[in-house]
Structures are given as C-alpha cells and as structure tokens.
Amino acid sequence: MSSPALVKQSDLKRMADVAKAKGVTVWIEVNGRRVGVSPDIPKIHSPDELDVVEEVRL
C-alpha cells in the first residue's frame, strides 16, 4: 500500500488557480517538504515567430 499524498489534489487545484490569477508562485510546506505551483508564463527571451514579409519592387 502506498503512503498518503502530501497535498490533496483539490489543494493543488486551488493553488494553481491562485498562481494563474495573481501571476505568482504559491508554496506550501508539509512535513518539512515544500510544494510549489507556478503560473504558465511565456518565455520572454525566445523570439516570437516572425511574420513573412513580402518584398515589393517598383
């Protein structure tokens, strides 16, 4: 039989909702172990896809 989970799924869901809404990382500590949830932030340093530019010669 496996040991019980440190954090309930419902608690993780609430943490994820707060992290997404507020844009912060949420941490809790259970029995000396830290569990965190971070929002999904797009990579700032990676360039976006470039639009195709048409070259027009007159």
N, C-alpha and C positions, 0 to 999 in steps of 0.2 A: 504494500500500500504506500502511496506517495505522501509526502508531507503537505500540509495545507499551504496554500498560496500566501505570500507575504501581504499582498494587496488584492482586494477583491476587484473583479472586472468592472463593477459599477463605479468603484472609486477611481480607477484608471480612466474611465469614460468621462467622469466629472472633471478630472484633472486635465484631460485633453481638451474638453470644451473651454475651460478657463484659459489654457495656454493659447488656443486658437483665437479666442475672443479678445484677449488682452495683449497677445504677442509677446508673452514671457515664458520662461521655463519654470515649471512647477515641480518642486521637490518635496518628498516626504521621507521621514526616516522611521524604519521599523526594525526593532531589534538590532540596532547598530548598522543596518544596511540602508543606503539611500536609493530611492527610486525616483526617477525624474521623467517628465514629459515635456517635450519642446514643440513649438509650433512649426509648421512646414513653411520655412522661409525660402524663397527662391534664391539661387546663387547670385550674388551681386557681382562677383568678379568674372563670371562667364559671359561672353558677349551674346547678345540675342542674335537670332538668325537675321541675316541681312536681307533686305528686300532686293529683288532683282531690278536693276536699273537699266532702262532702255537707253541705248545710245542713239541720239538723233543727230544726223549730219545734214547741214543745209548747203 
